[in-house]
Amino acid sequence: MAFDPGLKIGQILKNADIVDTFKCGNMGGMRRSKTTNTLVIVSDYTKGIYHDKWIGGVLHYTGMGKSGDQDLYWSQNATLAESGFNGVDVHLFEMMDAGEYVYCGRIELVDKPYADTQPGEDGVQRKVWMFPIRPVPDNDVQKPQMFVFKDMEDYKARGKNVDEEYTKMMQELKKSKTKPLIAKASVYVKPEPKPSVIIPADIVGKTVKHKTFGTGKITEIAGTTIVIQFDTVGEKKMGYEFYMEKKLLEFV
């Protein structure tokens, strides 16, 4: 059974609260707990080391390792990369104000990790691994507006220099000892409500194919979510609208 931390989306915790709730370590952006069988990941916008971005509702999360090339199969990078089938539940926190961790809920990978280039803690460009993740179920938790893009085209148009601009801003704020402007006031603006998702009842029993999990059979409809029994990784719950819209699932 999945671990339930008993937290509400948007709830603000201190570091000690996270440690106490998840029984994990108190340092780092990726914290594995074997006691609760969870991985806590933190998207920290207060230090400027990692450059995470929300693109089309998906957080492109930077892997573990502050300097030098990152290794996809090292430590908790491997745990996150294999979270679709290793049984570990991953929970996301965002930090937009120092010491305040905003709970974003449980997340899942929506695509394969990919390599990117970012400056390390020492300022030297290095290879990093980016993990496309999304809260499950989706929610409207606060997001730093500077790093929120409508879609990939919006990111290409506006996001070219966002990392450099943010790094420069953080350096100037550090010199002046001023609190970062990327705080709660700069949040993602909730769009107009979408029409209710209607899932055709006759899809139950049909076979689908996922690019990572392979083929499986739809066994149940639960609200806006479908339950799929995959041949290789077992049962998975997936948001019908998102996976169909992004063509991550297809009927076979």
C-alpha positions in Angstrom: 0.0 0.0 0.0 1.3 3.5 -0.9 2.5 5.7 1.9 0.0 8.5 2.9 1.9 11.5 4.5 -1.4 13.1 5.5 -0.5 16.4 3.9 -2.6 18.8 1.9 -1.5 20.2 -1.5 0.1 23.7 -0.8 0.8 22.9 2.8 4.0 24.6 4.0 6.5 22.5 6.0 9.8 23.1 7.7 12.7 20.8 7.0 12.3 19.0 10.3 8.6 18.3 9.5 9.6 16.6 6.2 12.2 14.4 8.1 9.6 13.5 10.8 6.8 12.7 8.3 8.8 10.7 5.6 11.5 9.3 7.9 14.1 10.6 5.5 17.4 12.5 5.7 17.5 16.2 6.4 19.8 17.3 3.6 19.8 17.3 -0.2 17.2 17.7 -3.0 16.6 13.9 -3.3 15.9 12.0 -0.1 15.2 8.3 -0.1 13.4 6.6 2.8 13.3 2.9 3.1 11.1 3.1 6.2 8.2 4.7 4.2 9.4 3.4 0.8 9.4 7.0 -0.6 11.6 9.4 -2.4 11.2 13.1 -1.4 12.5 15.5 -4.1 12.8 19.2 -3.6 12.8 21.8 -6.4 14.7 24.7 -4.7 14.5 28.1 -6.4 16.4 29.9 -3.6 20.0 28.8 -4.4 20.2 29.0 -8.2 22.1 25.7 -8.4 19.5 23.7 -10.4 17.4 25.1 -13.2 14.0 23.3 -13.0 11.2 24.5 -15.3 7.4 24.0 -15.6 6.6 23.5 -19.3 3.0 22.7 -20.2 2.2 21.5 -16.7 5.2 19.2 -16.6 8.1 20.0 -14.2 11.5 19.3 -15.9 13.4 18.4 -12.7 17.2 18.4 -12.5 18.8 15.3 -11.2 21.3 14.8 -8.3 24.8 16.1 -8.3 26.0 19.7 -7.8 29.3 19.7 -9.8 30.6 17.6 -12.7 28.6 15.5 -15.1 25.6 13.8 -13.5 25.1 10.0 -13.7 21.6 8.8 -14.4 22.3 5.5 -12.6 23.9 7.0 -9.5 22.1 7.1 -6.2 18.7 8.6 -6.2 18.8 9.6 -9.8 18.4 5.8 -10.5 15.6 5.6 -7.9 13.6 8.4 -9.7 14.4 7.0 -13.2 13.0 3.6 -12.1 10.1 5.0 -10.0 7.6 3.8 -12.6 8.3 0.2 -11.7 10.4 0.0 -8.5 7.4 0.6 -6.2 8.9 3.7 -4.6 6.4 6.6 -4.3 7.9 10.0 -5.1 6.7 13.2 -3.4 7.6 16.7 -4.5 8.2 19.9 -2.5 9.0 23.3 -3.9 11.0 25.9 -2.0 10.4 29.5 -3.2 11.2 31.1 0.2 14.2 29.9 2.2 13.2 27.3 4.8 9.6 26.9 3.5 8.8 23.7 1.7 5.5 23.7 -0.3 4.0 20.3 -0.7 3.1 19.5 -4.3 1.9 15.9 -3.8 2.9 12.6 -5.3 4.4 12.7 -8.8 5.2 10.4 -11.6 7.5 10.4 -14.6 5.6 11.2 -17.8 8.5 10.7 -20.2 12.0 9.3 -20.2 14.8 11.3 -18.5 17.0 13.3 -21.0 20.4 14.9 -20.9 20.8 18.7 -20.8 23.6 21.2 -20.0 23.6 23.4 -16.9 26.3 25.2 -14.9 27.4 23.4 -11.8 28.0 24.8 -8.3 31.5 25.8 -9.5 30.0 27.6 -12.5 31.4 25.1 -15.0 29.0 23.8 -17.6 28.3 20.1 -17.2 25.8 17.4 -18.3 22.7 17.0 -16.1 19.8 14.7 -16.3 16.3 16.2 -16.5 13.2 14.2 -15.3 9.8 15.2 -16.8 7.4 14.8 -13.9 3.9 15.7 -13.1 1.8 15.7 -9.9 -0.7 12.8 -9.6 -3.5 13.8 -9.7 -2.7 17.1 -11.3 -3.1 20.2 -9.1 -2.7 23.9 -9.1 0.1 24.2 -6.4 2.1 27.4 -6.5 4.8 27.7 -9.1 7.5 30.3 -9.6 6.2 32.4 -12.5 9.7 33.0 -13.9 10.0 29.3 -14.6 6.5 28.6 -15.9 5.9 28.2 -19.6 2.6 27.4 -21.4 4.2 24.9 -23.7 7.5 24.1 -25.4 7.0 26.9 -28.0 6.5 29.4 -25.2 9.7 28.1 -23.5 11.7 28.4 -26.7 10.4 32.0 -27.2 10.8 33.2 -23.6 13.1 30.8 -21.8 16.3 31.0 -23.7 18.1 33.3 -21.2 16.0 32.6 -18.1 18.8 30.6 -16.4 21.3 33.3 -16.9 18.9 36.0 -15.8 18.0 34.1 -12.7 21.7 33.4 -11.8 22.5 37.1 -12.2 19.5 38.0 -10.1 20.5 35.6 -7.3 24.1 36.9 -7.3 22.9 40.5 -7.0 20.5 39.5 -4.2 23.2 37.6 -2.4 25.4 40.7 -2.4 22.7 43.0 -1.2 21.3 40.3 1.3 17.9 40.9 -0.1 15.2 38.2 -0.1 14.6 36.7 -3.5 11.8 38.2 -5.5 10.7 34.8 -6.7 8.3 34.4 -3.8 4.7 33.6 -3.2 3.5 36.7 -5.0 4.9 35.3 -8.2 2.8 32.3 -8.7 1.2 30.4 -11.6 -2.1 31.9 -12.6 -4.8 29.3 -12.6 -6.5 29.0 -16.0 -10.1 28.9 -16.6 -11.7 25.6 -15.6 -11.7 23.0 -18.3 -14.9 21.1 -19.2 -15.4 17.9 -17.2 -13.4 15.0 -18.6 -15.7 12.3 -19.9 -14.1 8.9 -20.3 -16.0 6.5 -22.7 -17.1 3.5 -20.6 -16.4 1.1 -23.5 -12.6 1.5 -23.1 -12.6 -0.9 -20.2 -11.1 -4.1 -21.4 -9.2 -2.5 -24.3 -5.5 -2.9 -24.8 -3.2 0.1 -24.8 0.5 0.7 -25.2 2.7 3.0 -23.2 6.2 4.1 -24.5 7.9 3.0 -21.3 5.6 0.4 -19.7 4.7 -1.5 -22.8 1.3 -3.0 -23.4 -1.5 -3.4 -20.8 -5.2 -3.7 -20.4 -7.6 -1.0 -19.0 -9.3 -2.6 -16.1 -11.2 0.3 -14.4 -12.3 3.9 -14.7 -11.9 5.9 -11.5 -13.1 9.5 -11.9 -10.7 11.1 -14.4 -8.2 8.3 -14.0 -7.9 5.0 -15.7 -6.4 1.9 -14.2 -4.2 -0.2 -16.4 -2.8 -3.7 -15.8 0.6 -3.7 -17.7 2.2 -7.0 -18.7 5.6 -6.1 -17.3 5.2 -3.6 -14.4 1.7 -4.4 -13.0 -1.1 -2.0 -12.2 -0.7 1.8 -12.9 -3.2 4.6 -12.5 -3.0 7.4 -15.1 -4.8 10.6 -15.8 -6.9 9.9 -18.9 -7.0 13.4 -20.4 -3.2 14.1 -20.0 -1.9 10.8 -21.3 -4.2 10.9 -24.3 -3.6 14.5 -25.0 0.2 14.0 -24.9 -0.2 10.8 -26.9 1.7 8.9 -24.2 -0.9 6.1 -24.5 -2.3 4.6 -27.6 -4.9 1.9 -28.3 -3.7 -1.2 -30.0 
